[in-house]
């Protein structure tokens, strides 16, 4: 796999734990929306989905700061101008145009490849975005603009005030089971493994004939 040198050029902090990091893009780095890049620092390597698309002049990732992690604490403290090694692109979680309507289901930072899909022009029937609270729902304006049904699914109680969004008080899998009309879809699932397993079972039970594309974020 080719190796590249990247330079951190910008950092945006979404919340206390969520960050967007932007890197220089090597001139010969080619990829398709939804693919990942592997960042390497002092022999520690981790994969992160790109939220940028091929026509963008830079590369950007969306990550959650895990204090006990082996790489994210380093990444969020890197000064702009710092260099990292990277390999890639990796992965096959890509957009597949189809006559079937698409449903995107994400939890946590699993929303990252869907940001890339949306920026590349993909238009799903629905997007279900799961998180503990509204503070962990990011890119909502961008994603809600590309679908008629964008639903934050919150496992924690909704605050008394907040954005005027249609919010579902429960997990993304509960929304699938209780509210998504029965039909044949292309399901794109990205997030924790337990969500993907439960959602895949629900698809088998309630949406026969549908296709499932998935990528697990640990």
C-alpha positions in Angstrom: 0.0 0.0 0.0 1.4 3.4 -0.9 2.7 5.6 2.0 2.2 9.3 2.2 3.2 12.3 4.3 0.4 14.5 5.5 0.5 17.9 7.3 -2.2 19.0 9.7 -3.5 22.3 8.5 -6.7 22.9 10.5 -8.6 21.6 13.5 -12.2 22.2 14.2 -13.6 21.2 17.6 -17.3 20.2 17.4 -17.6 19.5 21.1 -15.5 18.4 24.1 -14.9 15.1 22.5 -15.5 15.5 18.7 -13.1 17.0 16.3 -12.6 17.5 12.6 -9.0 17.5 11.4 -7.9 18.7 8.0 -4.7 17.6 6.3 -2.8 18.5 3.2 -3.6 16.1 0.3 -0.7 14.4 -1.5 -1.0 15.1 -5.2 -1.1 11.4 -6.1 -3.7 10.3 -3.5 -6.8 9.1 -5.2 -9.9 7.6 -3.5 -13.6 7.3 -3.7 -16.2 8.7 -1.2 -16.6 6.5 1.8 -13.0 5.2 1.9 -10.7 5.4 4.9 -7.1 6.5 5.5 -4.8 4.9 7.9 -2.8 7.4 10.0 0.5 6.3 11.5 2.3 7.9 14.4 5.2 6.3 16.2 4.3 2.8 14.9 0.7 3.2 16.1 -1.9 3.0 13.2 -5.6 3.7 13.1 -8.1 4.0 10.3 -10.4 7.0 9.9 -13.1 7.6 7.2 -12.6 10.6 5.0 -15.4 13.2 5.0 -13.9 14.9 2.0 -14.5 13.9 -1.6 -12.1 13.5 -4.5 -12.5 17.0 -5.9 -11.5 18.5 -2.6 -8.0 19.9 -2.4 -7.5 18.6 1.2 -8.3 15.5 3.3 -10.4 15.7 6.4 -11.5 13.2 9.1 -14.1 13.3 11.9 -13.1 11.6 15.1 -14.0 11.3 18.7 -11.4 11.9 21.4 -11.1 8.7 23.4 -8.9 9.6 26.4 -7.8 6.0 26.8 -7.2 5.6 23.1 -3.7 5.1 21.7 -3.9 7.6 18.8 -6.8 10.1 19.2 -5.3 11.8 22.3 -2.2 12.5 20.1 -4.2 13.6 17.1 -6.3 16.2 19.0 -3.2 17.7 20.5 -1.1 17.9 17.4 -0.2 21.5 16.4 -1.0 22.7 13.0 2.0 22.2 10.8 2.8 18.8 12.3 3.4 15.9 9.9 2.0 12.4 10.0 2.5 9.3 7.9 -0.5 7.7 6.2 -1.4 4.8 4.0 -4.5 4.1 1.9 -7.1 4.5 0.7 -8.8 1.6 2.3 -12.3 0.1 2.4 -15.3 -0.8 0.3 -18.1 1.1 2.1 -19.0 3.1 -1.0 -22.1 4.5 -2.5 -23.9 2.3 -5.1 -26.5 3.9 -7.2 -29.7 1.9 -7.4 -33.3 1.9 -8.3 -34.1 1.1 -4.6 -34.4 4.0 -2.1 -31.5 4.2 0.3 -31.6 4.4 4.1 -28.5 5.6 5.9 -28.1 4.5 9.5 -25.2 5.8 11.6 -24.2 5.9 15.2 -21.5 8.2 16.6 -18.6 8.9 14.3 -20.1 6.4 11.9 -21.7 9.4 10.3 -18.4 10.3 8.6 -18.7 8.3 5.4 -22.3 9.6 4.9 -21.0 13.1 5.0 -18.7 12.2 2.1 -21.6 10.5 0.3 -23.8 13.6 0.7 -21.0 15.9 -0.6 -20.6 13.6 -3.6 -24.2 14.1 -4.5 -25.9 11.0 -3.1 -29.5 11.5 -2.0 -31.0 8.9 0.3 -34.6 8.5 1.2 -33.8 8.8 4.9 -30.9 9.3 7.3 -31.0 8.0 10.9 -28.3 9.5 13.1 -27.9 8.0 16.5 -26.2 9.6 19.5 -26.6 10.0 23.2 -27.6 13.7 23.0 -27.9 16.6 20.6 -24.4 17.7 21.6 -23.1 14.7 19.8 -25.1 15.3 16.6 -22.9 17.0 14.0 -23.2 17.9 10.3 -27.0 17.9 10.7 -27.6 21.0 8.5 -25.5 19.5 5.7 -27.2 16.0 5.9 -30.7 17.2 6.4 -30.3 19.2 3.2 -29.8 16.1 1.1 -32.9 14.1 2.3 -36.5 14.7 3.1 -36.2 12.5 6.3 -33.2 13.3 8.6 -33.9 11.9 12.1 -31.5 12.3 15.1 -32.2 9.3 17.3 -31.3 10.2 20.9 -30.8 7.7 23.7 -30.7 10.5 26.4 -33.6 12.8 27.2 -34.1 15.7 24.9 -33.1 19.1 26.3 -35.8 21.7 26.9 -34.4 23.9 24.2 -32.5 23.1 21.0 -32.5 23.1 17.2 -35.9 22.7 15.5 -35.2 19.1 14.4 -37.5 16.2 14.2 -36.0 14.0 17.0 -36.8 10.4 17.8 -36.3 9.5 21.5 -34.7 6.2 21.1 -32.1 4.1 19.3 -31.8 4.0 15.5 -32.9 0.4 15.6 -36.1 1.3 17.4 -36.9 3.8 14.7 -36.3 1.1 12.0 -38.6 -1.3 13.7 -41.4 1.1 14.6 -41.4 3.9 12.0 -39.7 3.1 8.7 -42.4 2.1 6.2 -42.1 -1.5 5.1 -40.5 -1.6 1.6 -37.4 -2.8 -0.2 -34.4 -0.6 0.4 -30.7 -0.3 0.2 -29.5 0.0 3.8 -26.2 1.5 4.6 -25.1 0.9 8.2 -22.1 2.4 9.9 -21.2 2.5 13.6 -20.8 0.1 16.5 -21.0 -3.6 15.8 -23.9 -4.2 18.1 -26.0 -1.7 16.1 -25.1 -3.2 12.8 -25.9 -6.7 14.0 -29.3 -5.6 15.4 -30.2 -3.5 12.3 -29.2 -6.4 10.0 -31.5 -8.7 11.9 -34.3 -6.2 11.6 -33.8 -5.9 7.9 -34.1 -9.6 7.5 -37.3 -9.7 9.6 -39.1 -6.6 8.3 -37.6 -5.6 5.0 -37.1 -8.8 2.9 -35.4 -8.3 -0.4 -33.4 -5.3 0.8 -29.6 -5.1 0.5 -27.3 -4.2 3.4 -23.9 -2.5 3.1 -22.1 -2.0 6.4 -18.9 -0.8 8.1 -18.1 -1.3 11.7 -16.6 1.6 13.8 -15.2 0.1 17.0 
